[in-house]
């Protein structure tokens, strides 16, 4: 067998490809006005760089601005990382000492090869000394994006705070990681567990020993997972996250390579920094991996898009005193959004109390619960009251610890305590806000979505606010759905219903709405409900995914403040905007009691321009259908389709 020879040429290719993926123009600045990256030797064409370096030259120099540069030096072995960083610092120091017109302000050391992956460290020169670059409080583990460099430059500080996550880049990387795990023969239903384990293993400042044997690496990762979960008070979930090598030793090397390559991709993303940001990164990754899992659709798991969790939380406007429940919490998207929102509006002491006593979540899938706990660990806590189980078998009741909070009891005990509380006229429900997206019901399931709404309302104190995503059909179907809508209005107040984009959960084909309800106050027949048709959320379908796009209209930017104000005051005067928004009472004369915006919104006036546009759209759709139909006929004739 031919032994692989590691070469620094590997690093040249890695550095260039990574810089390009992060948004740098990797063309030679000497030849291309917009170019930003000199490879070894090319930098000496710049007279000031040459004055500083003489005949010596690093692997790369990146042009940040006309007078600001970034030096990158590489070595072929992991153990040489400190040496690579030292040499990059030496190159930068020479430039800074010998040139009065330019400065090398950022340095990076890269150590490794395509077989063993790469380790990266970076520093920033503030005019006095070089300091490690941190992003969201964590040391950068990958090369830097242009926007990160510009923040460092503008503030003259090595610490980048609250950097916004590039969702499209993260999804691209998630797709790439999925392919890496596929090539490593890691089953698609096992990949989310692998991802959670690797994320937890990267919590520590010292990364896993990727130079160890396959058995040694897996033991190291599992040990780190166990240590983190024990520290966080959740050791019982280690089995749900533990990863194991394939039974056949022939596949151990392939498995290890997939793990090492995945860690490499996570490091490139500065994943530890991202986990410490305000974005639910684990949720984003999990969405990609769950999409490839066979069982997800069958058991009704559909993760709520993160811009919707953020929108719902902003509308409900929780504070540090609210006690919040998600009885179908999944990877904790709503709880993460609520935690982040309260963090922005509370002091450190209030945040400490809120995350320990005010966030509650239930999820029946053990591996998903483990992922939710991992997600909250990366948020800085809030995971202690996330539990595994069927919410219908549990209840929450008043509990006085250091602060007023609640605790889980069995459904039977909850019923008994409710009966006693009613006789003694005391309140045992302390949940003030519920945010949820119930599993989309299967045809054979008895757990209809509206039953989760009933459950959420049962846990809340009177006057509490509930938001739920529901299938559109829940608000129009007859039979048990109609009876539920009648009960809902008999016992509670409907505040608002918003129609979401039809493809919000793409590729899952379920059209959904959002419902806002106030607990315990019968719906007044003359009270207005705010009906909104929010079909434009700033996202477009692209290559099989819905991604945020500047080309897309985002109605939710104007919906959110209006809806938040209306939730607080149902007498608020709302502009009637045909086919978009209207505040008016429920039509109790409707035998079907359809509670959807489309039943209440006024239609737009049919103008000549609108009529012409509609006709044009119909013609285009007809032509497109005919072309597609003709192509299918050709394929059938040619034997391409049976």
N, C-alpha and C positions, 0 to 999 in steps of 0.2 A: 504493500500500500504506500503511495506517495505521501510523504509528510507535507502538510500545508506550511508554507513559509509566510509568516506575517511580515507585512511591509508598510512603511509610512505612506506609500502610494494609496493604500486603503483609506487612510485618514484624509488625504487630499480629496478623494472622491466623496467621502462622507461629509466633510465640511462644506464642500461646494453644494452638494445636493440638499443638505439641511438648510443652509443659508437661503437657497432658492425657495425651498418650501415655506420658509418663514417670511418671505416677502422681499428679500434683498435682490437687487439686480446684480447678477454674478459676472457681468461682462467687465473687461479690463477698462478702468477709468481713463487710461492713457489713450485708448483707441475709440472709446465710446463715451460721449458726454454724460450719458445717464448711468454709466457703469459705476459699480461700487466696490468690486472685489478684485484685489490684486492677488494672483497666485505667486508662488515662490519665484523670485527673480524679477517679476513684472514691476514690483514696487520701486525698483531702483531707477525706473524711468522718471520717477518723481524726484526733482532735484533736491528738495528739502529732506525727503526720506533718505535719499542716498547720502546726503551730508551727515545725517545722523547715524546711519548704519555702516557706512563704508561699503565693504564688499560682503558683509554678513547679511543674512536675510531669513525671516521667519517663513512659516508655511503660507500664511495669508495675512494681508493687511486690508481691512475694510474701511472704505471712505465713508465716514459718518456725515461730515460736512466739509466745506473747503479747507478748514484748518484743523479738523478733529478726526482722529483715526483710532482704529481698534486692531490690536495685534493678536494674532492667533498662532500658537506654536503647538505642534503635535509630537507624540512619541508612540511607539508601537506596542508598548506593554502597559497594563494597568498600573503596575508598581512605579511607573515613571511619571505619574500625573503631577506630583509636586515638582519634578524636574522640568516638565513642560511649562508649568506656570511660572517657575523661576526664570526660565529662559525668555518667556514672553515679557516678563517684567523687565529683564535686562535690556531687551530690544527697545521697549517703550522708554526706558530711562535714558538710553543713548539718544533717541530721537528728541526727547524733551530737553536734554542738556545741550545738544548741539544745534538745535534749530530755534529761532526766535519767532517764526511765523506759523508753525504747526505744533500740535500736541497729540501724543498717543495717550488717550484718557481711559481706554478700556483694554484689558488683556484677558485672554482665555487660554487655558491649557487643556489640550485634548489628548487622552491616552487610551490606546486600544487598537483594535483591528476588526475586520468584518466577521472573524470567527468568534472572538470573545466579547464583542460590543465595545462601546466607548464610554469613558468617564470624562466629565467636563467640570471645570471650575473657572469662575470669572471674577475679576476685580475691577474697581473703578478708582482712578486717580483724581482726588479732590483738590489737587494743587499742592498738597503736603505729603500725602502717603496714599498707597493703594489699599482699598478696603474691599472685603468680600461683597459681592452683589447679592442682595436679597430681594425677593418678590413676595409680597403679602406675608412678610415675616419669616420666610423660608429661603435658605440659600439656593440660588439658581443652579439647576442641575443640567441645563441644556444651553445651547447657544441662544442669543437674544434676538427678539423680534425688533424691527425698526421702531415701533411705538414705545417699546420698553427702553430702548437706547435714548429716544428723544425725551422721555420723562426724566431719566437719569441726568441728561444734559441740561435740561431746563431748570432742575432743582439743585444741580451740583451735589448730588447725594447718591450713595450706592444703594439706598433702600427705596424700592418701588412699592407704593401702597395702593391697595384697592384697584389693581389693574383689571379692566374688563376682559372677560374671557372671549376669545374668538371662537364662536360656536361652530362655524363651518370648518375651521381647522381641526377642532376637537373631533368632530364627526368624521372627517377624513382620516384622522389618525385611528379612530375607533374602528373604522372599516379596515384599515391596514392591519391593525392588531388582530381583528377577527380572521383575516387571511393568514396571518402568521400562526395563529393557534390552529387553524385548519390544516396548514402544512405540517404542523407538529402532531397531527393525528389526535387532537384534543376535541372530544365530542362537543357538538354545538350546545347541548343542554348542560354542559359542565363548564362552559367558558365564563359565565357570569361569576361562578364561584372562584375560578382562577383569578379573574380580575379583582375581586374583592380581597383575596388573599394577598395579591401583589401590592395592592394599594395600602393595605395595613402594614405590610412588611417594609414599606417605604416611609412609615411614620418616623422611625428613628433617624437621627442625623447620619449614623453609619449605615450604609446600604447593605443589602444581602451580599454574601460572598459569592459572586457569580463565577469566581475562578475555582470553586469547589467542584467535587464530583457531582453527578446528578443526584445521588442519594443525599450527599452532604448539603447541596443547595436546597432541596425540598425540605429537609429537616430544619435548616436554618430559617426558611420562610415560615414554616408551620410554627416553629418556636417563637418567632417574632409575633405572629398572629395571636398565639396563646398569651404571650406576655402583655400585648396591648389590651386584649379582651379582659384579662384578669385585672389589669390596672383600672380599666373602665367599669369593672363590676359586672361584666357579662361573659364569664368564662364558659357558660353552658352552650354558647353559640359557636364555640371553636370547631365542633364537629361539622357544622354546616358550611364552614369556610375552609376547613382542612383540605389540602390537595395531596394526591398520591401519584406515584409513578405508575406507568403501565405495567401489567403483570410480566410482559416479556422484556427481558433485559436488552433485547435487540433494539427496542424503541426508546430506551432511556436517553441516548444521546440526542435523538430527534426532539424528545420532550423537553430536555434541558435547553436546547437551542431556542425552542419556541418561547420558553420562559425568559431566557436572557434577552432575546430580541424584543420581547414585549416590555421588559424593564427599560431597555434602551429607548423605545418609543415614548414611554411615560416620562423618562428623564428629559428627552428632547422637548416635551411639552411643559417642563418645569411643573410636574404634576403636584408636587408637595405644595408649591406656591398656589396652584390653582385650587387645591382642596381647601386652602385657607382663605379663599376669596368669597365673594358674595354669590357665586354661581353654584348651582347644584350639579357639579361636574360628574359625580358618580352616577347620578340619575341620567345624565346625557349618555354616558358610556353604557349604562345598563339598558337603555332603550335600544341601542344598536344590537347588543348581544341577545336581548330577549326576542328581538325580531327574528333571529335565526333559530330560536328554540322551538321544537315541535309542539310542546305542550302549552305555550302561552295562550293562544287563542282559545283552545279547548277549555281551559279553566277560567277564562274570562278576564285575564290580567291585561289591562291596557294602562300604560303610564300616562299621567296627565302632562301635557306640554308645559314646560316650565314658565312660559310667559303667561299662561292661564293661572297657574298657582299664584304667581306674583300679582296678577291683576285682581284675583279674588281676595287676597289678603289685603291689598291696598284699599279695596272697597270697604271691607269690614273694619279696617283701621284698628287693629288690636293694640293694646298697651300692656305694660308689665304686670298689670293686675288681672288681666283676662286669663282664664283657664281654658285651654284649647284642646279639642279632641278631633282626631281623624280615625274613625273606626275601621277604615279600609286603607291603611296608610301606605301600602306598597313600599317604595324606597324612601318614603318620608318627604316627598316633594312639598306638600302643603305645610308640614311642620318646619321644614327648612326655610320656606318662604316666610312663615310667621316669625321664626326665630330671627332671621336676618332683618325683618322689618322692625321688630321690637328693639333689636340691638342698635339700630340707627337712632332711636328716640329714647334711650334710657342710659343711665349711668352704670358703672361697673357693678355696683352692689345690686342694683335692680336686675341687671342681666343675670347675675349669679343666682338670684332667687327665682327668676323666671324659668331658666333652663332646668332647674332642679325640681320645681314644684308645679309648673304651669303647662307643660306639654305632655300630651298623652296620645298614644297610637296603638292600634291593634291591627295585626296582619296574620292571616291564617297559613300562609306558605312559609315554612321555616327558613328556606334559603333567602326569600325576599326580606323576611324580618332581619336576618343577619346583615343583608345589604343596607337596610334602613339604619341599623345600629352603626355600621361602618360610616354611613353618610353623616350621621349626627356626631360621631367621634371626630370627624374631620371638620365639623362646624364648631367644635369647642365644647361639646357636651349636648345635653338635652335628650340623651338616649335612654336614661334610666327608666322611664315610664313607657317605653315601647315594648310591647309584649307579643308573643305568639299565641294565636288562638282564634276561635270563631267568636266574633263579637256578640252573637246572639246568646252565647252561653255565659256572657260576662256582663257586669254592670259597674258603674262608678258611683261612689257615694262620698259624702262629706267626710273629710279627715283633717284633724287639727294636728299638725306637726309643729315645727317652728313657725310655720305660716299656715294659713288656710289653704288646703289643697284637696285632693280626693284620692281614693284608693280603689283598686279593683276588688270586686266580690263576685261570687257566682250569681247567675241570673235568678236563682231561687232565693238567695239571701237578699238580693236587691228588691225583689217583689215583697218579701216579708217586711223589710225595713220601710218600704214605701207605704205599706198598709199601716204600720205603726205611726209613721210620720204624719200621715193624713189625719189619723185620730188625734194626735197631739198637736196638730197644726204647726209642724216645723218643716223646714226645707232641708232635704238631704242632697239635692242636686246642686252642684256648684259649677258645672261646666257653663261657660258664658258664650263660647263660640265653637261651632263645628264647621270644619271644611272637609269635603270628601268627594271622591269619585268612585262610587260603588262599582264592583265588577259587573260588566255587561252580562246580563242574565242569559243563560243558555235556555233553549226551548224546553229542555227536560228539567230545568232547575226550579225548585220551589222558592229559592232566594231571589225574588224579583228585586229590581233596583229600588223600588219605592219602600220596601221593607227596611232597607238600610237607612233611608231618610227617617222613617218612623223611629228606628232605633236611636239615631242621633238626637232626635227631638226628645225622646224619653230620658236621655241622660242630662239634658240641659235644664237650668232654672228658667222660670217664666221670664220672658223678656229677652232671652238669649237669642243670638242670631245664627242661622245656619245657611251655609252655601253648599250646594251639591251640583255636580255635573250629572246629567241624566240623559238617557236616550230620548230623542224627540218624541218617540212613540208613547212614552209614559204620560205625556200631557194631552194625547189625543185619542188613545185607545179606549174602547168601551170595556164592559165587564168589570173585573176586579180593579182595573186601572181607574175607571170612572168612579167606582165606590171609594177608592183611595183619595182621589181628588176632592170628593165631597167631604170626607173625614178631615182632610188636610185643612180645608177652609172653615170647617166647623170648630176646630180646636186651635187653629193658628192663623197668623196673618201673612198673606202672600205679599211680598214687597216688590219683587221684580222678577221678570223672566227675560233672558237674553238668548237669542238664537246664535249659536256658534257657526263658524264656517263648516260647510258640509264635509270637507276633507280634513278637519282639524286633527283627527286621529289616524290619518292616512299612514299605512296602507289598510288599517282596519276600517271597514266601510260602515261605520255607525254614525248617523247624524245626531248631534247632541245639542243640548241647551244647558244654560246655567240658571239655577233657581235660588232666590234669596227669600228666606222665611224668618218671621219672628215667632218664637215659641210662646204658646199658652194664651194668646189673645185671639178670640174668634174674629174672623175676617169681617169687618164692617162692609155692608153691601154697597155703601156709597164711597168707600175709600178708593183712591186712585192706586193703581199698580203701574209701575214703569215698565213698558214693553219695549224691547230693543231688538233690532235685527242687525247683529254685528257680524256681517259676513266677511269683512276685510280686517285681518289682524296683522298685516305687515309681513306675511309669509307667502312664499310661492313654492310650488312643487318643482324640484330640480333633481334629475337623476335618481328618481325613486324616493326622494325625501322632501319634506317640507322645511325650507330654510328661510331665515329672515332675509328680506331683500329691500333695498332702497327703492326698487321699482314698484313695490307693492304699497297700496294705501293701507294705513293703519288707523282704523276708526276708534280703536280702544284708547288712544291717547286723549280723545275728547269724551269718550264714554265714561272713563274711570272717575273723573272729578264730579260729573253730573250724577252718576249712580251713587257715589259715596255721599253726596249731599242729600239725595233723595232718601237713602236708607235712614238718615238721621231725621228727616222731616218730610213726611209723605204729603204735606200740604204745599210743598215747594212748587212754584210755577215752572212747568217744563215746556219748552218750545215743541210744538207739534211739527215733526219733520216726516212727511209722508214716506212710507216704506223703510223708515229708519228708527224713529222713536216716537212714543206717545205715552202720556200718562192719562189713564182712564180706568173706571171701575171694571170689575169682572162682570161678564154678562151672565147673570144667574138664570136668565130665561132660556139660555142655550141648553137643551136637553143633553147634549154631549159634553157640556162644560169643558170645552177645549181651552186650555190655558197656554196658548202659544202666541207670540207676537203677531204672527201673520193673520190671526183672527181679529186683531184689534187695530193694526196700523192702517192709516189711510193710504189709498193708492195715489201715485203721482199722476198729474194731469198728462194725458197723452197728447204730446205736441207733434208737429210734423217732423221735427228733427228726430225725436225719439222713435217715432213710427218707422222712419227710414233706417235708423240704426238697427232696430229689431228685425226688419226685413232683410237687411244686409247680413246680420248674424245668422238668420235662418238659411239664407242662400249659401253662406260659407259652410255651415254645418252639413247641409245637404250635399254639397260638392265633396266635402271631406269623407262623408259616409259612402258616397258612390265610389270614390277612389279606393277606399279601404275594401269595399265589397268586391270591386273588380280585381284587386290584388289577391284577395282570398280565392276567388274563382280561378285565377291563373295558377295559384299554388296547388289547388285541388287538381286541376287538369295536368299539371306537371308532376303530380305525385308527391308534392312536398307536404301536403296535409291529408291525412287519412280520415 
